[in-house]
Amino acid sequence: MTLAAHELQVVVAALIERGGRLLISQRRPDAGHGGRWEFPGGKREPGEQDVQALSRELREELGIELPIGPHAWTARSGPLELRFYWCRWADALRPRPLEVTQFRWVPVEALCDYPFPPADSQLVQALVDGRLAR
């Protein structure tokens, strides 16, 4: 099924904060924007709501279950609408890189040291500048 010109593909992603650090994951080399870093998440499937899709993506990519918190940011990139949500970390969780190359807990001020896809650049800058705090 192809998207009509007016239809958007919704992508959901998690801003998972723990002690002043955010969890980021590295895309596999064979993925779009391979090797770049991103906030965990992915495309919403037909019939899913944002929360359902993000919960599924976190299970598939990192093997974790987290409550999805409030909406934090929306960005557009061509036919994509990226929606970011704050997620509360639970100390007992042990993420695993299931569908990503690796993940890291990165101090917010160091996010600019990692290459993100262009669509994430304004969000990353807002986080680094302190304009988007939970």
C-alpha positions as CSV (number, residue, x, y, z in Angstrom):
1,M,0.0,0.0,0.0
2,T,1.4,3.4,-0.9
3,L,0.7,6.7,0.8
4,A,-1.3,9.2,-1.1
5,A,0.4,12.6,-1.5
6,H,-1.6,14.1,1.3
7,E,-1.2,11.3,3.8
8,L,1.4,11.4,6.5
9,Q,3.3,8.5,7.9
10,V,3.5,9.0,11.7
11,V,6.7,8.1,13.4
12,V,6.7,8.0,17.2
13,A,9.8,8.2,19.5
14,A,10.6,8.2,23.2
15,L,12.6,10.8,25.1
16,I,13.7,8.6,28.0
17,E,15.5,10.6,30.7
18,R,17.5,9.3,33.6
19,G,19.6,11.5,35.8
20,G,20.2,14.2,33.2
21,R,20.9,11.7,30.4
22,L,18.8,10.6,27.5
23,L,18.7,7.2,26.0
24,I,19.6,7.2,22.3
25,S,20.0,4.2,20.0
26,Q,22.1,3.7,16.8
27,R,20.4,2.6,13.6
28,R,21.7,-0.5,11.9
29,P,24.0,0.1,9.0
30,D,21.4,-1.3,6.5
31,A,18.6,1.0,7.7
32,G,17.7,4.4,6.4
33,H,20.2,6.9,7.8
34,G,22.2,3.8,8.8
35,G,24.7,4.4,11.6
36,R,23.0,7.6,12.8
37,W,21.7,8.0,16.3
38,E,18.0,8.5,17.2
39,F,15.6,8.5,20.0
40,P,14.0,5.0,20.2
41,G,10.8,4.5,18.2
42,G,9.5,3.9,14.8
43,K,6.6,4.0,12.3
44,R,3.0,3.7,13.5
45,E,1.2,0.8,11.9
46,P,-2.4,1.0,10.5
47,G,-4.9,0.9,13.4
48,E,-2.4,1.9,16.1
49,Q,-2.5,5.0,18.2
50,D,0.7,6.7,19.2
51,V,1.0,5.2,22.6
52,Q,0.4,1.6,21.3
53,A,2.9,2.1,18.5
54,L,5.6,3.5,20.8
55,S,5.1,0.8,23.4
56,R,5.5,-1.8,20.6
57,E,8.6,-0.2,19.2
58,L,10.3,0.0,22.6
59,R,9.6,-3.7,23.1
60,E,10.9,-4.6,19.6
61,E,14.0,-2.4,19.6
62,L,15.1,-2.5,23.3
63,G,13.0,-5.2,25.0
64,I,11.6,-2.7,27.5
65,E,8.1,-1.8,28.7
66,L,7.7,1.8,29.8
67,P,4.6,4.0,30.5
68,I,4.3,6.6,27.7
69,G,4.2,10.1,29.1
70,P,3.2,13.4,27.7
71,H,3.8,14.6,24.1
72,A,7.0,16.7,24.0
73,W,7.6,17.7,20.3
74,T,6.4,17.3,16.8
75,A,8.4,17.7,13.6
76,R,7.7,17.3,9.9
77,S,10.0,15.8,7.3
78,G,8.6,15.3,3.9
79,P,5.8,12.7,4.2
80,L,6.8,11.9,7.9
81,E,5.3,13.4,11.0
82,L,7.6,12.7,13.9
83,R,6.0,12.8,17.4
84,F,8.2,12.6,20.5
85,Y,6.9,11.6,24.0
86,W,8.5,11.8,27.4
87,C,8.8,8.4,29.1
88,R,9.6,7.7,32.7
89,W,12.5,5.3,33.3
90,A,12.2,2.4,35.7
91,D,15.5,1.5,37.4
92,A,14.7,-2.3,37.2
93,L,14.7,-2.3,33.4
94,R,17.6,-3.7,31.4
95,P,17.4,-2.6,27.8
96,R,19.0,-4.8,25.1
97,P,19.9,-3.8,21.5
98,L,17.4,-6.0,19.7
99,E,16.8,-4.1,16.5
100,V,19.5,-1.4,16.9
101,T,23.3,-1.6,16.7
102,Q,23.7,-0.2,20.2
103,F,22.3,2.3,22.7
104,R,23.8,4.8,25.1
105,W,22.8,7.1,28.0
106,V,24.1,10.5,26.8
107,P,24.2,13.7,28.8
108,V,21.8,16.2,27.3
109,E,24.5,18.7,26.6
110,A,26.5,16.1,24.6
111,L,23.6,15.2,22.2
112,C,25.2,17.4,19.5
113,D,28.2,15.1,19.5
114,Y,26.1,12.4,17.9
115,P,25.0,12.4,14.2
116,F,21.1,12.3,14.2
117,P,18.9,12.3,11.1
118,P,18.3,15.8,9.8
119,A,14.6,15.7,10.9
120,D,15.7,15.5,14.6
121,S,18.1,18.5,14.5
122,Q,15.7,21.1,15.9
123,L,14.6,18.8,18.7
124,V,18.2,18.0,19.6
125,Q,19.1,21.7,19.6
126,A,16.1,22.5,21.8
127,L,17.1,19.9,24.3
128,V,20.7,21.0,24.4
129,D,19.7,24.7,24.8
130,G,17.3,23.8,27.6
131,R,14.2,24.9,25.7
132,L,12.6,21.5,26.1
133,A,12.7,20.2,29.7
134,R,10.4,17.7,31.2
